[in-house]
Each structure stands twice: as C-alpha cells, then as structure tokens.
C-alpha cells in the first residue's frame, strides 16, 4: 500500500531541506574563505545554522508556531554571527553587532499587539529602547572603525535622554484615561523616563 504525502506535510519538509542546504552552504563557504586556523568556531556555527534552518518551517506555519520560529531564528542568527566573528577572527572589530542584533530581534516584534493597555505601553517602550540600542551599536561600530570621531563629546548622554523620552511618551499615552490600573503604569513609565532623561542631561553638561 502506497501512501502519498499530503501537500500540507510536504511543504514544511521541503522548506526545512532548502533552509538546511542554504545554511550548510553558508558554513562551507565561510570555512573555505576563512581557512582552518580557527576550525573550532564550527562548534558554535553549525548548531546555530541548524537552529536557523529549523526556524524556517515554523515561520511559514503561522500562528503561535511562527512566534516560536521567530524566537529560534533570532537566537540562531545571533549565535551564528558569534561563530562567524570567531571564525574570521573579527570579534575585536565586530563586537557591536552583539548589541545591534539582539536589539533588532526585539524591535522586530513591533507589530505584535497586546490586548492590555499597560502591556501595549510597556511593549512600545521596549521596542523604542531596542531601536535606540540598534543606533547605539551602530554608533559604537562607527567609532571603533574610525568612521566617526566624537572628539570628547559625551555622545552616550543623547541615548540616555532619548531612552527617557521614549518611556515618558509611552507613560503619557496612558494618561488620557487614568481610571483603574492605568495610573500606576503611567506614573512608573513617566517617572523612570524623566529620571533617565535628566541623568542624561546631567551627563552631557557635567565636566
């Protein structure tokens, strides 16, 4: 008796095989270019590539499985980047990616919508801070590669103030209706945001 695989079951399998082949090709190419001096980096790179490949069918399945696939993809991508940096002996010049990539992963959840107003405000705050983290990591990358020179400017204070402004903005967004449970969250976000903003301002002006 011959049982044919249904298209619904075959498609994820094909997706996984294609993703696995692509991930393996990337690993093989990276090793060919980098040489074998730091071959041990493959103990990090290969499991990460497998995780990325496993995430593809989950992403294509939709629903909660897609959310799990996104998490696996982000973790696998970050670990794979670590493996590549080690393989090419580029960690000293590429470490800001360890700030940029996790922040990008968090910012990628911007379209997720929580039902609760407090949760939405908190999520928007986290996403906003993650975007600032991407800019922070990019700035650090530009500094260590000599693409820019702050020349004594306390540039990090601007990120502190911007982070505070993000928290204050999301806290104030809850004040249009402060009945019930909204008020504590609004006060918390606004208070923390103001503290961060003025700490950044003091850092900028302090000599």
N, C-alpha and C positions, 0 to 999 in steps of 0.2 A: 504493500500500500504506500503510495507516494503522497506526502502532504506538502503542499506548496506554501511557502512563507507569505503571509499577508503583506501588502504594501506598507501598512502601519508599523509592522515589526521590522520590515526590511530596511526602511528609510533610515531609522536611527542607527542600524548596524552599518549601513553604507557611510553615514556621516562620521561615525566613530573611526571606521577604517581610513577614510580620507583624511581626517584630522590627525590620526596616528601617523600616517605616512608623511604628511606635511611636517609634523613635529620632528619625526626621525630624520627627515631630510635636512631640517634646520640644524639639528645637533651634529649630523655628519659633516655638513658644510662648515660649521663653526670649528669643528675639530681639525678639518683639513686646512683651514686658514690659520688657526692659532698654533698648530703643531701639537706635539705630545709632551711638552715640558710640564704642563700642568694638567695632565690627564685626569687626575683625581677630582677635578671640578665636575666631571661627568656624574659622580655620585650625587651631586646636587642637581645637575642639569637634567639628567634622564628622568628621575621621578617627577620633576616639575613639568617636563614636556608631556609625560603620561597624564598628569592631572589636567593640563590644558586640553589635551585630546579628549579626555573623559568628560570635560565640561561641555563640549560641543553638542552632543545629543540631548543633554539636559536643557541647554539653552533653546534648542529647537522644539522641545516638548511643550513649552508654555506653562503658565500657572506657577505654582509654588516650586515645581521642579526647575523652572527657568531661574528662579531666585537662587536656588541652591547651586545651579550651574554657574551663575554669575559669581557667586562667592568662591567656588572652586577655581574658576577661570582667573579671578583676581589673585588668589593666593598662588596658583601655579605660575602666573605671569611674573609676579614679584620674585618668587624663588628662582625661576628660570633666569631672570635678569641678574640675580646674585651669581648664579652659576656662570653666566656669560662673562660678567665682570671679572670673576676669578680666573676663568679660562684664558681670557686675554690679558690678565694681569693689569686690569684697568680700574681696580677699586679705588685707588687714591684719587683718580680724576673723575670717577663717576658716582661716588657715594651720594651726591644729592638726589640721585634717582630713587634712593631709598626713602626719601621724603616725598618726591613727586608722585611715584606710582601708588603708594597706599592712599594718598590724598585723592588721586584721580579715581581710585576704586570707590572711595566714599562719595565723591562728587557724582559718580555715575548713578547713584541711587536717587538723584534729584527728582525723577519722575514718579517715584513711589509716593503714595498718598495715604497717610494715616487717617483714620476716622476721627479720632480725638483731636480737639483743637490744640491742647497742650503738646501732644505728640507731634503734631504738624509743625508747631512753632519750634520745638526742640530739634526736629529733623532739619528744618530750614537753617537753623543756626549751625548745626554740624556740617551741613553741605556748604554753607558760606565760608566757614572756617577751613574746610577742606580745599576749597578753591583758593583761598589765601595761602594755604600750605603749598599748593602747586606753584603759585607765584614765588613763594619763599624759596622752595627748592630750585626753581629756575634761576632766581637771583644768585643763590649760592653757587650754582653751576657756572654762571657767567663770571662770578668773582674769581673762582679758583682756576678758571681757564683764561683769565686776564682779558675777557671781553669787555669788562667794565671795571672801573676803579672808584669806589665810594669816596676815597680821599678824605677819610676822617669823619664822614657823615654817619651819624647813628641811624642807619637806614632801617634797622630792625624795629625801631620805635614806630615807624609808619605801619608796620604789620600789626603791632600791638594795638595801635589806635584803630586800625581798620577792623580787627577782630572784635574790639569793644563795640564799634559802631554796628557790626552785624548783630551782636547779641542785643544791643539796645533796640535796634529796629524791629527785631522779632518779638522782643518783650512788649514794645509799644503796640504792635499789631494785635495784641490781646486785650488792649485797654478799651476797645470800642464796646465791649460787653464784659465787665469785670464781675459779673454775678457768679457766685459759687466758686468752683475750683480754678477758674482762670486767673484770679488775682494773685495767688502765691507764685504761679509760674511767671506772670508778667513782672512781679516785683523782683524775683530771683534773676531773670534774664537781664532786666534793666539795671539792677544793682551791680551784677558781675560785669556787665558791659561797660558801665560808667567807670568802675574800678580799673578795668583793663585799659580803657581809653586814657584816663588821667595818668596811669602808670606809664603808658607810652609817651604821653606828652611830657611828663617829668623826665623820662629817659632822653628824650630829644633835646630838651632845654638844659639838662644838667651838665655841668662842666666840672 
